[in-house]
Structures are given as structure tokens and as C-alpha cells.
Amino acid sequence: MKKLLGGLGAGLLVALAIRLLWERRSGITRDLRDKRRNEPLPDAEQIAEEMRDTFVPDKINTGQPSAELLDLNSCSAQELLSLGEMDSTWATRIVESRPYRNKMDLLSRMIIPADLFAVISERVMVAKPDEQVKIA
């Protein structure tokens, strides 16, 4: 194992040395340093103003679950179907495979496909399960 890591480290050093030589010969490094020196530093007030525009107070996590999120450990199949993109097969599988530790369990335990998870992941949550989670 040590020989393998030593070989990888040596190969990495050689590749880094070759890259540095190529940059020096082509003048890339010098050009980048010169450009950085000539750029003005951003104004702190301007940065603060930009950050103020992007801050959304509604999205602060207060620890309380949002009313519009469905809890995967307690919702019914009908409530899952109300998400719109789900059919009864996937809703039934979600209900039968309870409890969940987190919403990523839907993917890690292969309950639903990744494309469906991408659609519903922002509209579901997982509260603490009442019973121990089954791990395969």
C-alpha cells in the first residue's frame, strides 16, 4: 500500500512540475498575476448591498416543519398523489417502506427513481420516526 501511495505521490509531483514549467514558458502565470494586481478591490458596501438583495428571510430554518411539506413517515398515499408527479405505485411503495431516517432514504433504499426524487424532494420532509428504521 505504501509503495502504491508513494508512486501516486511521485507521479503527482512530476505532473505538477511539468505544468509549472509549461506555465512559466508560456507566460500564463505572470499574465494572471499582472491582471490581478490591476483589478480594483470590491467595495465592502457594494458587497453588503448585493448580499442584502439575495437574503430571503422566509427561508430561514426555524426548526419547525413547514406547513406545506409532507412528512414521509406519516402522510397517506392520497397526500403523496396530490404532489402531482407521482402515481399510485410509487406512493404505495413509499408508504409501505416506512420509516425513513431522511428523505435521501428514498434513493438509497431504491424506493423511487432519481428523476421522481428530484421533482418531489423540495416538497417532502422526514420527521423523526416513531419506530426503528429498517436497514437492509
N, C-alpha and C positions, 0 to 999 in steps of 0.2 A: 504494500500500500504506500509506504514511504517513497519507494522508487517511482511509483506512478505519479504521486503528487510532486515529487522533485522534478520529474520530466515535464509535467504540465507547467510548473512554475518557470522552468528554464525556457520552454517554448514561448510562454507569455512574455518573458523578458526580451527574447530575441525579436518577437513581433513588435513590441513597444519600441525597441531601439531602431528597428527598420522604419517604423512610422515617423519617429522623431527626426531621423536623418532625411527622410523624404520631405518632411515639412520644412526643415531648415534649408534644403537645397532649393525648394520651390518658393521659399519666402512666405509661406502661408502664416506661420506663427507671428512673424514680425508685422505683417499686414493687420492681423487681428488685434494685436496689442496697440498698434497705432490708431485703429478705429475706435477702440475702447477709450483711449486717452482723450480723443476729440469729442466724444459724446458727453453732453451735459448731464449732470446727475438729476434725477427726477426730484421735483419739489415735494416735500413732505405733505404740504397742504393739498396738493393735487392728488397724491396717492390716497389721502384720507377721504377726499371728496369722492373719488372713484369707489372706494370701499363702502362708503355710506350709500351709494346708489345700488350696490349689489346686495346689501344686507336686507334680508326679508324677515321681520320679526315673527311672522306667523309660523315659520318653520322651526322655531326653537323647540327642542325636545324637553318637555317638562316632566317626563317620566309617566305621564298619563296617556293611555292609548287614545288615539284619535277616534271620534265617533264614526267616521266613515270607513275605517279599516275593519275588515272581517278577521276575527280570531280563528285560525285554522283548527285549534283544539276544541272549539265549542260551536262553530257555525253549522248550519244544516246544509244539506246538498242543494236545497232550493236557494239558499242565500248565495252559495257559490255559483249557481247557474245565473244569478242576477248580475254577475260580473260581465256577462255578455259573450265573452270569447270562449267560454267553457261549455262542453257538452256533458250529458249526464254520466257518461263513462268515467271521465276524469273527476267529476265531482264525487262520484261514488267511491272511487279509489282513494281520494283524499280523506273522505270521512272514515273509510274502513281502515286506513293505515295510521290512525291516531295512536298515541300522542306524538307531537313534534317538539323538538328542542328549540328549533328556529326555523325560519321559512326556507333556509337552504337545504333542510332535510328533504324537501320535495324533490330536489335534484339528486342529492347524494344517495337517497334511498330509491331513486328512479321511479318515483310515483307519477310524475308528469314530465313531458318533454321540455327541453330548454326553451324552445320558442314560446310555448304557453307560459312558462315561468316568467319570461321576460315581460310578457304582457300583464300578468296579474300581480307581480311581485310588489309593485307600489301600492296596491290596494288591499293587501293582506298583511297580517302580523301574527305573532305567536305569543300568547300569554303563557305563564308557567303552567306546565301540565299537572293535572291532579295525581296522575299515576306515573310510574317509572317508564321512561322512553325505551321502546324495544330497539335493540341494536343487533343487527344481523352478524 
